[in-house]
């Protein structure tokens, strides 16, 4: 899971849990307040009933007790004497029987009762379903809030049991819960949106560091990650990464410098060995088989000399690129290099097709571009096939010079294509002795093209063909090398 998603889950989850706990606390507080308010109303109603009874001259018969109801649609009540005999009762109490818990004192309690709809004047909640149990389809269950209050009426002790249905309060509780659920849903959406934006701001520096870290490779080790002004963990991470890149750049530079120094120091001994083998091969007082060995070792020294010179040239390009920019005709240069390779191609019956305009001029290092053409043509001839073909195309489109070289041959496997420009990498190691070279030709091509602010791509189909495409600007960045 991505860090952004984790932050969204943490922030939204924490906010939702906090809102849920707060909402539950508010719900229970409001429910307690409603119960306290209902208990207060019950007590007030009980006192009112007691006052009405105290003003009467004589007890009323039970069939006239309903005249004492202060709100018969809202309250259920009965009046008991000290022996728990009912003296007065409301119309609702005659249809519904509620338990008398005198031992609860003045504490309120609740009880459920089945209320006949034809006798009750209480409005039923639309959300309640008729109770069909025990064949009572015309009844529904209602919860009552009950209080038993001791009152002195005309000097005698009486107990007033008064109750009120809680349907209205339950409806309010359901409405409150619905409002809380809707509020939680809206707050969750807002929290997710805000946490998404917040997470984006938090990980923005990390994304920038990640993007720059992907761009830094062995060719761009001089790049560094901006540390910013804040001294937080991101600043510390960027600082440590930059220090790591410093160490890597130092190691790469030391390695390239060592390679360049070693190649330079090997030039003179190898040149002396070549001179020795050439002179030894010219002598006539040596056995013939020994002369053949000298000739073979002379060829090995020649290969070593070419390798050292190539290494020295490539190292020089990487460490201290020095190009001499001038305006030259690349079309003429390409035709000249192709003419040099024509005899080698004819020796293997390879047909060469040249598609080059009469004149195409560009700014660049002519000798380095010549090396590029030599290296790609050399590979096209070496790794071709008998009776194969080579097609060299040089064109200009707008301000870009395009060089394309197509050749038949064994081709390159797909798994090797990404690495053909790596130094010392060879697709077929067994052919290194047969064709010579050390896998540095394409690496040098890529470096020279890069210094000319161009790109080089290679495509191939194994067992069929290979194509190299080079694109370079006509004027590479005002004729300068960075």
Secondary structure, DSSP 8 states (H G I E B T S, - for coil): --HHHHHHHHHHHHHHHHHHHHHHHHHHHHHHHHHHHHHHHHHHHHHHHHHHHHT-SS---GGGGGGG-S-TTTEEEEEE-TTS-EEEE-HHHHH------GGGTT--EEEEEEEETTT--S---TT-----GGG-TTEEEEEEEEEEEEEEETTEEEEEEEEEE-HHHHHHHHHHHHHHHHHHHHHHHHHHHHHHHHHHHHHHHHHHHHHHHHH--TT-TT------S--SHHHHHHHHHHHHHHHHHHHHHHHHHHHHHHHHHHHHHHHHHHHHHHHHHH-SSS-HHHHHHHHHHHHHHHHHHHHHHHHHHHHHHHHS-----EEEEHHHHHHHHHHHHHHHHHHTT-EEEEEE-S--EEEE-HHHHHHHHHHHHHHHHHT--TT-EEEEEEEEETTEEEEEEEEESS---HHHHTTTTSTT--S-GGGHHHH---S-HHHHHHHHHHHTT-EEEEEEETTTEEEEEEEEESBTTTT---
